[in-house]
Amino acid sequence: MDIAANDPAGLIDPEIVLGKVGLAGWRSWPARERKIIEDYVDAWFELALMRDMADAEEGWLGSEAEGVLCGAARAGMTISGLISRLQEPDGAPVLK
């Protein structure tokens, strides 16, 4: 997950990486480990959103946040918080 989140070329698809977390049955892991995964994905989403907003300022449509969001859904994570984050005023440029 760390390599995918910090891949400067963007070659590692977050949907695939997080989908594998779902296949690993992370929901059955101990609560502390599940919390670590959830916190990491939240931070990854914020990083991706920040990068997408920087792209939007340059006139580009980024897709990093979308990839993390879709990957989180594939992993069986609750994504309502991530969607709410996109609806905040500073996330609006990413939704266009």
C-alpha positions, 0 to 999 in steps of 0.5 A: 500500500505504501508503494502504491500511495507514493508511486510517482509514476502512478503505475500501481493501481489503488483499486487493485492494491486495495482489492487485494486487501479485501481478498485477504479478509481484512474485516476478520483481522484484529480490531487494531489491525483493521483500524490501521488499514482504515487510517492508512486509507483515509490518509492515502485518500487525503494525499490523493485528493491534495494531488488532484486539487493541485492538478485541478489548479493547473487545469488537469482532471486528476483521478488519484482520489477516485482510484483510492475511493474505488479501491476502498469500496472494493475492499469492503470499506465504508466510503461515506466519509470519503464521499463526504470529504469530496463534498467539502468546498475544497474538494469541489474542483475534483468533482468537476 
